[in-house]
């Protein structure tokens, strides 16, 4: 799927130059460089996509939104609108150009259709509706007890959850000291854009608000996890703590919002990712976890993240490679309100399968042998940057629980400036460090 190494590098350089022109506005105009990257990826078959579908951004034209939606022969190729992906705002006022998911004859060549649409005066851009599979790693289990779980001080908070002894990652980021400050708050909402959550789980039910969530895969209000990915992430962020059951989350109390965008086969569509990001924007949810990465670049997803007012935390990917040679999206993008997280192991070295970059990965967090909740009142260990990201997401929520006045920019800056500097990570991320939640909470007094 990743053909022609040099061309991929060129594509990334082209994108990087285009990003320099973007500003933090409701919607920036797409650059020619970004259009070239989209066309290049289609021509090189970089990523799977839905045949006969395109995400199309319209310029402000004389044609009304209603006329566009009702037109059964858009662009003269028999295309029609099947969904509205226009960026939203918390005030629910549309201040952006219209973006639609468009369907057309599957027998038409996608690359040629994109070129045709890009030459039309009313079209700003057209791009594939990519199919992305999360690259969560194996479920190998290491039952050895880490010496990290033996605190050096009696002035710590240790939960009474049965499986605390398995949670080496929390010890590494100094959670027993961080919990002296706070153990979380129901007032802090955290969106988990993933495979859903088992909101009936004994260790999660009290910290999940299903009424705020949505299932974009089945298009209903029941975002129940049919895989396991999202439930495992939820346990790290907010499993109920100190309840003598299973594990504790970074937050013993919080409000997690499940947004299901991955099906039971662990794959999802770009169009559903956009709708979920629009959802958290409209609901004004301050923190979102997105442990999903793919090979295909979507301008619409980038703009949706930029438009989101909260902190968007993403996994770096598990490609054992530098983003400069093997980019993962959206992780590689330079977006002011986004944090990209790599996977570190017990000795604070980079886990060998973690993606990395001195430019685009911000920090590392524990992602090796992470024990957490699984569907059906079960528990288990998983590996990957998908498991590292929720340590940062949970820590961001804990910081907001302590200081609700933090802006998104302040929250991001505090997270990055409070890392533990680690020589072994210096060349693999911007900060050269690993998350430390206790140091973070000390900064947000």
Secondary structure, 3 states (H helix, E strand, C coil): CCCCHHHHHHHHHHHHHHHCCCCCCCCCCCCHHHHHHHHHHHHCCCCCEEEEEEEEEECCCCCCHHHHHHCCCECCCCEEEEEECCCCCCCCCCCCCCEEEEECCCCCCHHHHHHHHHCCCCEEEEEEEEEEECCCCCCCCCCCCCHHHCCCCCCCCCCCCCCHHHCHHHHHCCHHHHCCCCCEEEEEEEEEEECCECCCCCCCHHHECHHHCEECCCCECCCECCCCHHHHHHHHHHCCCCCCCCCCCCCCEEEEEEEECCCCCCEEEHHHHHHHHHHHHHCCCCEEEECCCECCCCHHHHHHHHHCCCEEEEECCCCCCECCCCCCECCCCCCCCEEEEEEECCCCCECCCCCECCCCCCEEEECCCEEEEECCCEEEEECCHHHHHHHHHHHHHHHHHHCCCCCHHHHHHHHHHCCEECHHHCCCCCCCEECCHHHHHHHCC
